[in-house]
Amino acid sequence: MKLLPERNNVNPNPLGKKCTTSLAKAAQKGHEEVVKRLLEYLDINPNPVDDDGQTLVLGTAQEGHGEVVKMLLARVDIYSNTMDQDGQTLLFWSAYLRHEEVVNLLLKRVDVDLNTMDKDG
């Protein structure tokens, strides 16, 4: 993995099965070091969307990988106000899973809508 950012002929955004990327797989499995290295690519897409319409950061939060979510939220180009198919947001999942640091990071962002309701209201 250490060699990848040093090479200039590597596509950091390949699509695999179900429209997933290397970054998405690493993030959703909680592989912090791999995510850190992949985020070093200037042209990495930090917002891939899977076949279910779910973003990388939301899927990572649902898997309970708070440290990886914090790494992703450090980027200004991450979509932090996305919803899953039930209308539940990253803020919802982070609070539900008791990721206090992630919740605090989200509350500081201007792009997070604090009044979003899920499908059940």
ROBAMI-981833 format. One record per atom (N, C-alpha, C, CB): residue in one letter; atom name; x, y, z. Coordinates in Angstrom, 3 decimals. Each point is the difference from the previous one (the first is absolute). Glycine has a CB too. Layout:
! ROBAMI-981833
R resn name        x        y        z
R    a   CA        X        Y        Z
...
***
This chain:
! ROBAMI-981833
R resn name        x        y        z
R    m    N    0.806   -1.195    0.000
R    m   CA   -0.806    1.195    0.000
R    m    C    0.848    1.257    0.000
R    m   CB   -1.764   -1.258    1.181
R    k    N    2.936    1.202   -0.612
R    k   CA    0.845    1.184    0.073
R    k    C    0.429    0.489   -1.369
R    k   CB    0.784   -0.772    2.205
R    l    N   -0.749   -0.086   -3.202
R    l   CA    0.458    0.395   -1.319
R    l    C   -1.037    0.784   -0.798
R    l   CB    1.437   -1.994    0.032
R    l    N   -2.700    1.790    0.223
R    l   CA   -1.026    0.582   -0.856
R    l    C    0.069    1.514   -0.140
R    l   CB   -1.397   -1.883    0.660
R    p    N    1.450    2.690    0.414
R    p   CA    0.039    1.450   -0.199
R    p    C    1.251    0.489   -0.719
R    p   CB   -1.354    0.197    2.041
R    e    N    2.421   -1.001   -2.063
R    e   CA    1.220    0.393   -0.672
R    e    C   -0.075   -0.230   -1.508
R    e   CB    1.246   -0.523    2.087
R    r    N   -2.193   -0.253   -2.525
R    r   CA   -0.143   -0.288   -1.416
R    r    C   -1.010    0.954   -0.608
R    r   CB    0.585   -2.416    0.382
R    n    N   -0.356    2.836   -1.601
R    n   CA   -0.923    0.927   -0.634
R    n    C   -0.908   -0.667   -1.034
R    n   CB    1.680    1.775    0.384
R    n    N   -1.597   -3.073   -0.532
R    n   CA   -0.819   -0.693   -0.987
R    n    C   -1.080   -0.876    0.635
R    n   CB    1.959    0.032   -1.520
R    v    N   -2.321    0.258    2.753
R    v   CA   -1.006   -0.793    0.709
R    v    C   -1.307    0.774    0.039
R    v   CB    1.780   -1.127    1.402
R    n    N   -2.868    0.493   -1.810
R    n   CA   -1.321    0.617    0.066
R    n    C   -0.525   -0.171    1.429
R    n   CB   -0.461   -0.467   -2.485
R    p    N    0.286    1.567    3.236
R    p   CA   -0.462   -0.133    1.374
R    p    C   -1.506   -0.214    0.116
R    p   CB    1.895    1.428    0.660
R    n    N   -2.612   -1.367   -1.771
R    n   CA   -1.453   -0.103    0.045
R    n    C   -0.564   -1.148   -0.838
R    n   CB   -0.037    2.435    0.377
R    p    N    0.655   -3.616   -0.345
R    p   CA   -0.556   -1.096   -0.806
R    p    C   -1.327   -0.463    0.593
R    p   CB    2.325   -0.724   -0.673
R    l    N   -3.235    0.344   -0.196
R    l   CA   -1.285   -0.508    0.478
R    l    C    0.031   -1.519    0.003
R    l   CB   -1.200    2.041   -0.878
R    g    N    0.795   -2.615    1.982
R    g   CA   -0.077   -1.441    0.114
R    g    C   -1.457   -0.439   -0.050
R    g   CB    2.131   -0.044    1.345
R    k    N   -2.397   -1.112   -0.787
R    k   CA   -1.373   -0.497    0.068
R    k    C   -0.865    0.980    0.775
R    k   CB    0.816   -2.378   -0.121
R    k    N   -2.046    2.493   -0.289
R    k   CA   -0.980    0.872    0.664
R    k    C    0.456    1.457    0.056
R    k   CB   -0.725   -1.959    1.355
R    c    N    1.519    2.368   -2.347
R    c   CA    0.469    1.395   -0.104
R    c    C    0.774    0.457    1.225
R    c   CB   -1.950    0.469   -1.442
R    t    N    2.762   -1.340    2.011
R    t   CA    0.816    0.395    1.139
R    t    C    1.404    0.336   -0.473
R    t   CB   -1.367   -1.450    1.538
R    t    N    2.055    2.284   -0.779
R    t   CA    1.374    0.358   -0.309
R    t    C    0.915   -0.600    1.060
R    t   CB   -0.742    2.141   -1.137
R    s    N    2.028   -2.071    0.884
R    s   CA    0.972   -0.483    0.988
R    s    C   -0.142    0.762    1.304
R    s   CB    1.577   -0.627   -1.840
R    l    N   -1.777    1.937    1.736
R    l   CA   -0.176    0.825    1.197
R    l    C   -1.243   -0.424    0.773
R    l   CB    1.148    1.910   -1.152
R    a    N   -2.230   -2.167    0.447
R    a   CA   -1.237   -0.409    0.667
R    a    C    0.174   -1.331    0.729
R    a   CB   -1.314    1.226   -1.746
R    k    N    1.937   -2.175    1.088
R    k   CA    0.221   -1.311    0.638
R    k    C    0.863    0.137    1.243
R    k   CB   -0.203   -1.118   -2.229
R    a    N    1.300    1.863    2.112
R    a   CA    0.903    0.168    1.140
R    a    C   -0.698    0.716    1.143
R    a   CB    1.951    0.058   -1.560
R    a    N   -2.703    0.990    1.249
R    a   CA   -0.685    0.771    1.036
R    a    C   -1.058   -0.834    0.705
R    a   CB    0.421    2.079   -1.306
R    q    N   -1.216   -2.803    0.548
R    q   CA   -1.087   -0.761    0.598
R    q    C    0.481   -1.238    0.760
R    q   CB   -1.453    0.827   -1.828
R    k    N    2.699   -1.209    1.600
R    k   CA    0.604   -1.089    0.778
R    k    C    0.819    0.539    1.168
R    k   CB    0.066   -1.411   -2.067
R    g    N    0.064    2.746    2.152
R    g   CA    0.714    0.610    1.120
R    g    C    1.512   -0.031   -0.115
R    g   CB   -1.904   -0.640    1.364
R    h    N    2.422    0.502   -2.574
R    h   CA    1.451   -0.055   -0.213
R    h    C    0.572    1.423   -0.032
R    h   CB   -0.234   -2.180   -1.292
R    e    N    0.499    2.716    2.475
R    e   CA    0.398    1.400    0.150
R    e    C    1.243    0.370   -0.794
R    e   CB   -1.010   -0.067    2.237
R    e    N    2.044   -0.747   -2.189
R    e   CA    1.248    0.324   -0.691
R    e    C   -0.196    0.026   -1.513
R    e   CB    1.285   -1.036    1.881
R    v    N   -2.072    0.101   -2.410
R    v   CA   -0.265   -0.035   -1.432
R    v    C   -0.793    1.240   -0.407
R    v   CB    0.029   -2.530    0.021
R    v    N   -1.023    2.890    0.762
R    v   CA   -0.797    1.189   -0.297
R    v    C    0.897    1.238    0.005
R    v   CB   -2.052   -1.078    1.021
R    k    N    2.898    1.177   -0.022
R    k   CA    0.912    1.144    0.101
R    k    C    0.860    0.113   -1.258
R    k   CB    0.037   -0.244    2.509
R    r    N    0.496   -0.870   -2.967
R    r   CA    0.873    0.008   -1.185
R    r    C   -0.796    0.347   -1.270
R    r   CB    1.489   -1.726    1.103
R    l    N   -2.672    1.171   -1.243
R    l   CA   -0.806    0.287   -1.186
R    l    C   -0.440    1.462   -0.039
R    l   CB   -0.784   -2.376   -0.001
R    l    N    0.536    2.965    1.152
R    l   CA   -0.405    1.410    0.046
R    l    C    1.130    0.949   -0.389
R    l   CB   -1.625   -0.600    1.777
R    e    N    2.845    0.076   -1.878
R    e   CA    1.131    0.821   -0.433
R    e    C   -0.068    0.325   -1.498
R    e   CB    1.382   -1.039    1.815
R    y    N   -2.159    0.269   -2.566
R    y   CA   -0.155    0.286   -1.424
R    y    C   -0.808    1.283   -0.168
R    y   CB    0.119   -2.469   -0.570
R    l    N    0.379    3.392   -0.226
R    l   CA   -0.714    1.251   -0.220
R    l    C   -1.292   -0.207   -0.774
R    l   CB    2.175    1.187    0.039
R    d    N   -2.204   -2.203   -0.903
R    d   CA   -1.186   -0.215   -0.818
R    d    C   -0.895   -1.135    0.505
R    d   CB    1.309    0.850   -1.915
R    i    N   -1.151   -1.215    3.169
R    i   CA   -0.867   -1.036    0.582
R    i    C   -1.415    0.555    0.135
R    i   CB    1.957   -1.031    1.257
R    n    N   -2.942    0.217   -1.545
R    n   CA   -1.392    0.401    0.182
R    n    C   -0.415   -0.395    1.414
R    n   CB   -0.525   -0.267   -2.492
R    p    N    0.344    1.244    3.411
R    p   CA   -0.367   -0.338    1.371
R    p    C   -1.494   -0.242    0.181
R    p   CB    1.935    1.335    0.741
R    n    N   -2.704   -1.212   -1.828
R    n   CA   -1.451   -0.129    0.091
R    n    C   -0.576   -1.034   -0.959
R    n   CB   -0.064    2.362    0.698
R    p    N    0.680   -3.538   -0.809
R    p   CA   -0.608   -0.979   -0.906
R    p    C   -1.357   -0.437    0.550
R    p   CB    2.290   -0.794   -0.744
R    v    N   -3.179    0.475   -0.168
R    v   CA   -1.347   -0.441    0.369
R    v    C   -0.170   -1.422   -0.500
R    v   CB   -0.936    2.370   -0.093
R    d    N    0.433   -3.258    0.959
R    d   CA   -0.174   -1.393   -0.412
R    d    C   -1.324   -0.185   -0.742
R    d   CB    1.384   -0.749    1.965
R    d    N   -1.666   -0.483   -2.354
R    d   CA   -1.212   -0.294   -0.767
R    d    C   -1.279    0.322    0.760
R    d   CB    1.268   -1.772   -1.160
R    d    N   -1.195    1.842    2.482
R    d   CA   -1.166    0.317    0.818
R    d    C   -0.123    1.498    0.257
R    d   CB    0.193   -2.244    1.064
R    g    N    0.690    3.047   -1.666
R    g   CA   -0.049    1.440    0.183
R    g    C    0.640    0.480    1.292
R    g   CB   -2.046   -0.026   -1.336
R    q    N    2.802   -0.840    1.970
R    q   CA    0.623    0.343    1.285
R    q    C    1.418    0.515   -0.214
R    q   CB   -1.402   -1.738    1.156
R    t    N    1.744    2.813   -0.442
R    t   CA    1.338    0.567   -0.133
R    t    C    0.991   -0.737    0.892
R    t   CB   -1.005    2.229   -0.548
R    l    N    2.259   -2.012    0.235
R    l   CA    1.098   -0.625    0.731
R    l    C   -0.045    0.326    1.493
R    l   CB    1.376    0.118   -2.076
R    v    N   -1.490    1.149    2.414
R    v   CA    0.065    0.399    1.404
R    v    C   -1.193   -0.551    0.786
R    v   CB    1.241    2.083   -0.670
R    l    N   -2.407   -2.138    0.060
R    l   CA   -1.174   -0.531    0.693
R    l    C    0.140   -1.503    0.228
R    l   CB   -1.418    1.802   -1.030
R    g    N    1.848   -2.526    0.019
R    g   CA    0.200   -1.449    0.154
R    g    C    1.059   -0.318    1.033
R    g   CB   -0.675   -0.308   -2.361
R    t    N    1.708    1.126    2.412
R    t   CA    1.070   -0.197    0.975
R    t    C   -0.514    0.233    1.419
R    t   CB    1.695    0.705   -1.718
R    a    N   -2.516    0.311    1.883
R    a   CA   -0.592    0.275    1.322
R    a    C   -0.911   -1.150    0.422
R    a   CB    0.114    2.485   -0.441
R    q    N   -0.906   -2.998   -0.489
R    q   CA   -0.903   -1.107    0.324
R    q    C    0.763   -1.248    0.413
R    q   CB   -1.658    0.934   -1.601
R    e    N    2.857   -1.104    1.073
R    e   CA    0.828   -1.146    0.380
R    e    C    0.688    0.226    1.346
R    e   CB    0.358   -0.501   -2.427
R    g    N   -0.454    1.715    2.968
R    g   CA    0.537    0.277    1.329
R    g    C    1.463    0.408    0.036
R    g   CB   -1.638   -1.592    0.808
R    h    N    2.179    2.059   -1.923
R    h   CA    1.415    0.362   -0.061
R    h    C    0.186    1.503    0.189
R    h   CB    0.424   -1.947   -1.527
R    g    N   -0.581    2.388    2.759
R    g   CA    0.051    1.417    0.336
R    g    C    1.313    0.676   -0.345
R    g   CB   -1.578   -0.505    1.785
R    e    N    2.695   -0.186   -1.610
R    e   CA    1.305    0.604   -0.305
R    e    C    0.134    0.281   -1.492
R    e   CB    1.011   -1.201    1.959
R    v    N   -1.506    0.301   -2.786
R    v   CA    0.052    0.208   -1.448
R    v    C   -0.946    1.140   -0.388
R    v   CB    0.573   -2.449   -0.374
R    v    N   -1.735    2.511    0.995
R    v   CA   -0.935    1.098   -0.279
R    v    C    0.663    1.336    0.323
R    v   CB   -1.977   -1.503    0.496
R    k    N    2.708    1.564    0.610
R    k   CA    0.693    1.237    0.363
R    k    C    1.028    0.381   -1.069
R    k   CB   -0.339   -0.533    2.442
R    m    N    1.047   -0.458   -2.982
R    m   CA    0.965    0.280   -1.068
R    m    C   -0.699    0.568   -1.227
R    m   CB    1.473   -1.841    0.850
R    l    N   -2.610    1.264   -1.190
R    l   CA   -0.742    0.468   -1.170
R    l    C   -0.546    1.404    0.226
R    l   CB   -0.598   -2.366   -0.555
R    l    N    0.101    2.631    1.750
R    l   CA   -0.566    1.315    0.302
R    l    C    1.048    1.102    0.046
R    l   CB   -1.777   -1.151    1.267
R    a    N    3.030    0.774   -1.194
R    a   CA    1.067    0.997   -0.018
R    a    C    0.116    0.645   -1.383
R    a   CB    1.224   -1.287    1.785
R    r    N   -1.828    0.663   -2.775
R    r   CA    0.016    0.556   -1.354
R    r    C   -1.185    0.946   -0.169
R    r   CB    1.143   -2.077   -0.900
R    v    N   -0.900    3.212    0.290
R    v   CA   -1.085    0.959   -0.205
R    v    C   -0.940   -0.423   -1.122
R    v   CB    1.510    1.792    0.819
R    d    N   -1.051   -2.717   -1.685
R    d   CA   -0.818   -0.407   -1.139
R    d    C   -0.848   -1.248    0.264
R    d   CB    1.733    1.003   -1.447
R    i    N   -1.812   -1.429    2.687
R    i   CA   -0.813   -1.175    0.329
R    i    C   -1.458    0.423    0.165
R    i   CB    1.979   -1.120    1.131
R    y    N   -2.903    0.333   -1.661
R    y   CA   -1.429    0.282    0.166
R    y    C   -0.424   -0.524    1.364
R    y   CB   -0.433   -0.127   -2.513
R    s    N    0.178    1.014    3.438
R    s   CA   -0.282   -0.437    1.368
R    s    C   -1.482    0.007    0.354
R    s   CB    2.218    0.864    0.611
R    n    N   -3.063   -0.430   -1.522
R    n   CA   -1.428    0.067    0.312
R    n    C   -0.806   -0.989   -0.840
R    n   CB    0.285    2.408    0.617
R    t    N    0.314   -3.531   -0.944
R    t   CA   -0.687   -0.994   -0.816
R    t    C   -0.907   -0.866    0.848
R    t   CB    1.911   -0.002   -1.592
R    m    N   -2.852   -0.662    0.927
R    m   CA   -0.962   -0.864    0.688
R    m    C    0.010   -1.394   -0.605
R    m   CB   -1.427    1.992    0.536
R    d    N    1.061   -2.976    0.290
R    d   CA   -0.163   -1.352   -0.521
R    d    C   -1.412   -0.141   -0.572
R    d   CB    1.675   -0.925    1.684
R    q    N   -2.029   -0.263   -2.116
R    q   CA   -1.299   -0.226   -0.629
R    q    C   -1.171    0.243    0.947
R    q   CB    1.101   -1.650   -1.478
R    d    N   -0.851    1.687    2.788
R    d   CA   -1.053    0.285    0.980
R    d    C   -0.009    1.458    0.437
R    d   CB    0.175   -2.347    0.778
R    g    N    0.697    3.159   -1.394
R    g   CA    0.062    1.415    0.347
R    g    C    0.828    0.301    1.236
R    g   CB   -2.198    0.219   -1.036
R    q    N    2.962   -1.200    1.495
R    q   CA    0.830    0.208    1.192
R    q    C    1.364    0.534   -0.430
R    q   CB   -1.207   -1.861    1.246
R    t    N    1.666    2.890   -0.550
R    t   CA    1.203    0.732   -0.389
R    t    C    1.248   -0.509    0.716
R    t   CB   -1.429    1.985   -0.435
R    l    N    2.539   -1.438    0.012
R    l   CA    1.272   -0.293    0.658
R    l    C   -0.054    0.429    1.464
R    l   CB    1.220    0.280   -2.191
R    l    N   -1.827    0.854    2.457
R    l   CA   -0.150    0.462    1.383
R    l    C   -0.817   -0.996    0.810
R    l   CB    0.154    2.384   -0.770
R    f    N   -1.252   -2.874    0.209
R    f   CA   -0.824   -0.997    0.681
R    f    C    0.829   -1.235    0.350
R    f   CB   -2.032    0.840   -1.226
R    w    N    2.720   -1.400    0.216
R    w   CA    0.750   -1.235    0.229
R    w    C    1.147    0.197    0.976
R    w   CB   -0.613   -0.731   -2.284
R    s    N    1.256    1.868    2.214
R    s   CA    1.112    0.268    0.918
R    s    C   -0.500    0.121    1.435
R    s   CB    1.243    1.162   -1.846
R    a    N   -2.386   -0.509    2.038
R    a   CA   -0.587    0.112    1.336
R    a    C   -0.493   -1.371    0.474
R    a   CB   -0.670    2.397   -0.472
R    y    N   -0.003   -3.125   -0.404
R    y   CA   -0.526   -1.321    0.339
R    y    C    1.110   -0.956    0.439
R    y   CB   -1.860    0.369   -1.631
R    l    N    3.002   -0.290    0.952
R    l   CA    1.121   -0.878    0.310
R    l    C    0.935    0.582    1.065
R    l   CB   -0.153   -0.868   -2.323
R    r    N   -0.240    2.004    2.880
R    r   CA    0.717    0.660    1.104
R    r    C    1.422    0.418   -0.348
R    r   CB   -1.381   -1.330    1.536
R    h    N    1.543    1.839   -2.746
R    h   CA    1.290    0.545   -0.426
R    h    C    0.001    1.491    0.327
R    h   CB    0.258   -1.742   -1.866
R    e    N    0.004    2.053    3.124
R    e   CA   -0.107    1.370    0.488
R    e    C    0.894    0.969   -0.773
R    e   CB   -0.546   -0.920    2.244
R    e    N    1.768    0.506   -2.528
R    e   CA    0.914    0.882   -0.732
R    e    C   -0.523    0.302   -1.403
R    e   CB    1.916   -0.934    1.316
R    v    N   -2.479   -0.067   -1.969
R    v   CA   -0.544    0.202   -1.338
R    v    C   -1.204    0.938    0.069
R    v   CB    0.807   -2.291   -0.710
R    v    N   -1.669    2.087    1.684
R    v   CA   -1.158    0.887    0.173
R    v    C    0.475    1.434    0.188
R    v   CB   -1.342   -1.881    1.022
R    n    N    2.344    2.083   -0.189
R    n   CA    0.517    1.351    0.231
R    n    C    0.580    0.605   -1.276
R    n   CB    0.485   -0.628    2.370
R    l    N    0.213   -0.178   -3.174
R    l   CA    0.522    0.486   -1.280
R    l    C   -1.138    0.404   -0.934
R    l   CB    2.012   -1.479    0.268
R    l    N   -3.044    0.677   -0.303
R    l   CA   -1.145    0.299   -0.877
R    l    C   -0.720    1.267    0.443
R    l   CB   -0.267   -2.445   -0.462
R    l    N    0.151    2.642    1.758
R    l   CA   -0.693    1.186    0.506
R    l    C    0.745    1.289   -0.336
R    l   CB   -0.930   -1.396    1.841
R    k    N    2.217    1.290   -2.098
R    k   CA    0.800    1.178   -0.357
R    k    C   -0.059    0.322   -1.494
R    k   CB    1.503   -0.536    1.907
R    r    N   -2.014   -0.385   -2.707
R    r   CA   -0.035    0.216   -1.451
R    r    C   -1.254    0.787   -0.386
R    r   CB    1.296   -2.141   -0.372
R    v    N   -1.132    3.041   -0.578
R    v   CA   -1.135    0.807   -0.446
R    v    C   -0.893   -0.745   -0.986
R    v   CB    1.387    2.026    0.352
R    d    N   -0.899   -3.119   -0.927
R    d   CA   -0.785   -0.728   -0.995
R    d    C   -0.875   -1.105    0.597
R    d   CB    1.797    0.509   -1.620
R    v    N   -1.871   -0.584    2.939
R    v   CA   -0.822   -1.028    0.652
R    v    C   -1.329    0.623    0.425
R    v   CB    2.072   -1.243    0.811
R    d    N   -3.160    0.673   -1.301
R    d   CA   -1.336    0.473    0.355
R    d    C   -0.441   -0.720    1.272
R    d   CB   -0.579    0.480   -2.441
R    l    N    0.464    0.271    3.515
R    l   CA   -0.363   -0.586    1.295
R    l    C   -1.481   -0.344    0.103
R    l   CB    1.851    1.292    1.010
R    n    N   -2.652   -0.844   -1.967
R    n   CA   -1.447   -0.218    0.072
R    n    C   -0.507   -1.048   -0.973
R    n   CB   -0.209    2.333    0.721
R    t    N    1.092   -3.110   -1.296
R    t   CA   -0.395   -1.040   -0.941
R    t    C   -0.753   -1.105    0.728
R    t   CB    1.984    0.531   -1.454
R    m    N   -3.113   -0.969    0.866
R    m   CA   -0.774   -1.104    0.577
R    m    C    0.067   -1.207   -0.922
R    m   CB   -1.543    1.625    1.160
R    d    N    1.516   -2.813   -0.551
R    d   CA   -0.004   -1.212   -0.819
R    d    C   -1.416   -0.283   -0.501
R    d   CB    1.960   -0.927    1.307
R    k    N   -2.148   -0.194   -1.966
R    k   CA   -1.302   -0.333   -0.592
R    k    C   -1.112   -0.123    1.035
R    k   CB    1.217   -1.168   -1.809
R    d    N   -0.853    0.841    3.049
R    d   CA   -0.996   -0.148    1.052
R    d    C   -0.294    1.311    0.730
R    d   CB    0.754   -2.346    0.261
R    g    N   -0.037    3.414   -0.658
R    g   CA   -0.234    1.316    0.607
R    g    C    0.820    0.205    1.207
R    g   CB   -2.249   -0.023   -0.859
***
